[in-house]
Amino acid sequence: MLKRQNNRKTREGVVISDKMDKTIVVSVERLTKHPRYTRTIKKTAKFKVHDQENQAKAGDKVRIIETRPLSKEKRWRLVEVIK
């Protein structure tokens, strides 16, 4: 039997919007070096995340996981609310 490998990406971020039904917007920050000046800079990415029970509220810290496309822009699913 073949064992399926789990290679889904996970991210941690802060909920910045919970106004949609079963959808939250999560802001994920990462640190990178500037290519020329080598200074560390923050880059921010926003993800639309599926939240089945509407449990996450704005300001919560959450963990999300990559999943199949659920809509035009939703490709992430809520795993847990860290707070």
Secondary structure as the mmCIF struct_conf table of DSSP 4:
data_model
#
loop_
_struct_conf.conf_type_id
_struct_conf.id
_struct_conf.beg_label_comp_id
_struct_conf.beg_label_asym_id
_struct_conf.beg_label_seq_id
_struct_conf.end_label_comp_id
_struct_conf.end_label_asym_id
_struct_conf.end_label_seq_id
HELX_LH_PP_P HELX_LH_PP_P1 LEU A 2 GLN A 5
STRN STRN1 THR A 10 MET A 20
TURN_TY1_P TURN_TY1_P1 ASP A 21 LYS A 22
STRN STRN2 THR A 23 LYS A 33
TURN_TY1_P TURN_TY1_P2 PRO A 35 TYR A 37
STRN STRN3 THR A 40 HIS A 50
TURN_TY1_P TURN_TY1_P3 GLN A 52 GLU A 53
TURN_TY1_P TURN_TY1_P4 ALA A 58 GLY A 59
STRN STRN4 LYS A 61 GLU A 66
BEND BEND1 ARG A 68 ARG A 68
BEND BEND2 SER A 71 GLU A 73
STRN STRN5 LYS A 74 VAL A 81
#
